[in-house]
Amino acid sequence: MRSVREAGAAVTLRGVSKWFIGRNDQTHALSSVDLDVAAGEFVSVIGPSGCGKSTLLRVVGGLVPYESGTVDVAGTTPAQARRTKQLSFTPQTPALLPWRTVRRNVRLLRELNSRRAAGESLSESEAVALLETVGLGDFLDSFPNELSGGMQQRVSLVRGFVLGAPVMLMDEPFSALDEITRNEMRYLLLDLWARTSKTVIFVTHSIPEAVILADRVLVMARRPGRVVWTESIELPRPREISIQDDPQYLEHVRRVRNALHEVSA
């Protein structure tokens, strides 16, 4: 894995804090978060429920404001990065349009952002090639209700890559899948990522998933959310399912589990 200094930081946060102000209370969601994510790096974020993982992702994505600190995404503000399509956001649910086929759902973001995208969006043939890579070559003209949950999530993943945004934010995209499908999706995601130079910040509740995917795993403490542990994953790439029997993988899982247990206690 390249260091941030060698590769250049694609995402930088300094002293970022976020409050949610309700009618009768205030919630301190993030507290003085510092973070550097290198260009082309895959970072997983894990922590107890309600610790601010998704809020952190939304701050980076320019979807919610923050009270203090600075956020830089690809050399600009989150809001500007959103406007110029330098980042993409993959939510927990695929959010496919039911009246559009697989091919046309994948094409949607390119159609909406063809004049504003900062990155080079993929051509029609390249998009189809990615769909074939994830096993959807025979379903290009199928509608979402004709697909399984795992197949819908594959469409969602490909759609995010097709836009061409250099920074990808993923908020537990596999959480609704069964464990067998979820494990398969991890390696499909790694295959797609290996074909590009994307920077990925991936939120998950799964320790094995965090370790399998990432160059680094960040553990966040209970609210107010902050990064309290960083685990650099020293596992070779490309990663295959056999890596889950590797003693080094098991050691990384143990260390992340211990760190998570300490902040959850």
C-alpha positions in Angstrom: 0.0 0.0 0.0 1.3 3.4 -0.9 1.5 6.0 1.9 -0.6 9.1 1.9 2.6 11.2 1.3 3.6 9.1 -1.7 0.2 8.9 -3.3 -1.2 12.3 -2.4 -4.3 12.7 -0.2 -7.6 12.3 -1.9 -9.6 13.0 1.2 -8.4 15.0 4.2 -10.2 15.9 7.4 -8.8 18.2 10.1 -10.6 18.7 13.5 -14.1 18.0 12.0 -17.0 18.1 14.5 -20.7 17.7 13.9 -23.7 18.3 16.0 -27.3 17.5 15.3 -29.6 20.0 17.0 -33.1 18.8 17.8 -36.1 20.6 19.3 -35.3 19.3 22.8 -31.8 18.0 22.6 -28.4 18.1 20.9 -26.4 15.1 19.6 -22.6 15.4 19.4 -22.1 13.1 16.4 -18.4 13.7 15.5 -15.6 15.1 17.6 -12.4 16.6 16.2 -12.0 13.9 13.5 -8.6 13.9 11.7 -8.2 11.7 8.6 -6.1 11.2 5.5 -7.1 8.9 2.8 -4.5 8.4 0.0 -5.5 8.5 -3.7 -6.3 4.9 -4.7 -6.5 3.7 -1.1 -9.3 1.5 0.2 -10.2 2.4 3.8 -12.9 0.6 5.9 -14.6 2.3 8.8 -16.1 0.3 11.6 -17.5 1.1 15.0 -20.5 0.6 17.4 -24.0 1.4 16.1 -24.6 5.1 16.4 -21.0 6.1 16.6 -21.1 8.4 13.5 -19.8 6.2 10.7 -22.5 7.2 8.3 -22.4 10.8 9.4 -18.7 10.9 8.7 -19.4 9.5 5.2 -22.1 12.1 4.6 -19.8 15.0 5.8 -17.1 13.8 3.3 -19.8 13.5 0.6 -21.1 17.1 1.2 -24.5 15.7 2.2 -24.6 17.3 5.7 -22.8 20.4 7.0 -20.3 20.3 9.9 -19.7 22.8 12.7 -15.9 23.0 12.8 -12.8 21.8 11.1 -11.9 21.4 7.4 -12.7 18.8 4.8 -10.9 18.5 1.5 -12.0 16.1 -1.3 -9.9 15.8 -4.4 -8.5 19.2 -3.8 -11.7 21.0 -3.2 -14.7 21.3 -0.8 -17.2 18.5 -0.4 -19.9 20.7 -2.0 -17.8 21.5 -5.0 -16.7 17.8 -5.3 -20.4 16.9 -5.5 -21.2 19.5 -8.1 -18.3 18.4 -10.3 -19.0 14.7 -9.7 -15.6 13.9 -8.2 -17.3 11.5 -5.8 -20.0 8.9 -5.9 -22.2 7.5 -3.1 -23.3 3.9 -2.8 -26.1 3.5 -0.1 -27.3 0.5 1.8 -30.1 -0.2 -0.7 -29.5 -0.4 -4.4 -32.1 2.4 -5.2 -32.6 1.2 -8.8 -35.4 2.8 -10.8 -38.0 0.0 -11.4 -39.0 1.2 -14.8 -35.4 1.1 -16.2 -33.6 -2.1 -17.2 -30.2 -3.1 -15.8 -28.4 -1.5 -18.7 -30.4 1.8 -18.4 -30.0 1.9 -14.6 -26.3 1.7 -15.0 -26.4 4.4 -17.7 -28.5 6.8 -15.6 -25.7 8.7 -13.8 -23.8 9.1 -17.0 -26.9 10.6 -18.6 -27.5 13.0 -15.7 -24.0 14.1 -15.3 -22.4 13.8 -18.8 -21.6 17.5 -18.9 -20.5 17.9 -15.3 -18.5 14.8 -14.5 -14.9 15.5 -13.4 -13.8 12.0 -14.0 -14.0 10.1 -17.3 -17.2 8.1 -17.2 -17.1 4.7 -18.9 -18.4 4.2 -22.3 -21.5 2.0 -23.0 -19.3 -1.0 -24.1 -17.1 -0.6 -21.0 -20.2 -0.5 -18.7 -21.5 -3.6 -20.4 -18.1 -5.3 -19.9 -18.3 -4.5 -16.1 -21.8 -5.9 -15.9 -20.5 -9.1 -17.6 -17.7 -9.2 -15.1 -20.1 -9.3 -12.2 -22.2 -12.0 -13.9 -25.0 -9.8 -15.3 -24.3 -10.2 -19.0 -27.5 -12.2 -19.5 -29.6 -9.7 -17.5 -28.8 -6.4 -19.3 -32.5 -5.9 -20.4 -34.0 -7.2 -17.2 -35.9 -5.0 -14.7 -35.0 -4.7 -11.0 -38.0 -6.8 -9.9 -36.7 -9.7 -12.0 -33.4 -9.7 -10.1 -32.4 -11.1 -6.7 -31.1 -8.7 -3.9 -27.5 -9.7 -4.7 -28.0 -9.0 -8.4 -29.5 -5.6 -7.7 -26.5 -4.7 -5.5 -24.2 -5.7 -8.3 -26.0 -3.3 -10.6 -25.6 -0.6 -7.9 -21.8 -1.2 -7.6 -21.3 -1.1 -11.4 -23.3 2.1 -11.6 -21.0 3.7 -9.1 -17.9 2.8 -11.0 -19.4 3.8 -14.4 -19.7 7.4 -13.4 -15.9 7.8 -13.3 -15.8 9.7 -10.0 -12.3 9.3 -8.4 -13.6 9.1 -4.8 -16.3 6.4 -3.9 -18.2 6.5 -0.6 -20.0 3.3 0.4 -22.4 3.0 3.3 -22.8 -0.6 4.3 -23.8 -1.7 0.7 -23.9 -5.4 1.6 -25.8 -5.2 4.9 -29.1 -6.6 3.5 -27.5 -9.6 1.8 -27.2 -13.1 3.2 -23.7 -14.1 4.3 -22.9 -16.3 1.3 -23.9 -13.6 -1.2 -22.2 -10.9 0.9 -18.9 -12.8 0.9 -19.2 -13.2 -2.9 -19.9 -9.4 -3.3 -16.7 -8.5 -1.3 -14.5 -10.2 -3.9 -16.6 -8.8 -6.8 -16.0 -5.3 -5.3 -12.3 -5.9 -5.0 -12.2 -7.0 -8.6 -13.9 -3.9 -9.8 -11.7 -1.7 -7.6 -8.5 -3.4 -8.9 -9.6 -2.4 -12.5 -9.6 1.3 -11.5 -7.7 3.8 -9.4 -10.6 4.7 -7.2 -10.3 6.0 -3.6 -12.8 4.1 -1.5 -14.2 4.8 2.0 -16.3 1.9 3.0 -18.5 1.8 6.1 -19.4 -1.6 7.6 -20.4 -3.4 10.8 -18.5 -6.6 9.7 -15.0 -7.1 11.0 -14.1 -9.8 8.4 -15.4 -7.6 5.7 -13.5 -4.6 6.8 -10.2 -6.6 6.9 -10.8 -8.5 3.6 -11.4 -5.3 1.7 -9.2 -2.6 3.1 -5.7 -1.2 3.1 -6.5 0.3 6.5 -9.3 -0.3 9.0 -10.4 2.7 11.1 -12.2 1.9 14.4 -14.5 4.7 15.7 -15.4 5.2 19.3 -19.0 5.6 20.7 -20.6 9.0 20.2 -19.2 11.5 19.8 -17.6 9.6 17.0 -13.8 9.8 16.5 -11.1 7.5 15.2 -9.4 5.7 18.0 -7.6 2.9 16.3 -6.0 2.3 12.9 -5.1 -1.1 11.7 -2.9 -1.3 8.6 -3.8 -4.5 6.7 -0.6 -6.2 5.6 -2.2 -8.8 3.3 -1.2 -9.3 -0.4 -3.3 -8.3 -3.3 -5.2 -9.5 -5.2 -7.1 -11.1 -2.4 -9.0 -14.4 -2.8 -11.3 -16.3 -0.5 -8.4 -18.5 0.6 -6.9 -15.5 2.4 -9.5 -16.0 5.2 -7.5 -19.0 6.3 -4.2 -16.9 6.4 -2.9 -16.5 10.0 -2.1 -12.9 9.3 -5.7 -12.3 8.3 -6.9 -13.9 11.5 -4.5 -11.7 13.5 -5.8 -8.6 11.9 -9.4 -9.7 12.6 -8.4 -10.3 16.3 -6.8 -6.9 16.6 -9.7 -5.1 15.1 -12.2 -7.1 17.2 -10.2 -6.2 20.4 -10.1 -2.5 19.5 -13.9 -2.6 18.8 -14.6 -4.4 22.1 -12.7 -1.7 24.0 -14.6 1.2 22.5 -17.9 -0.7 22.9 -17.5 -1.6 26.5 
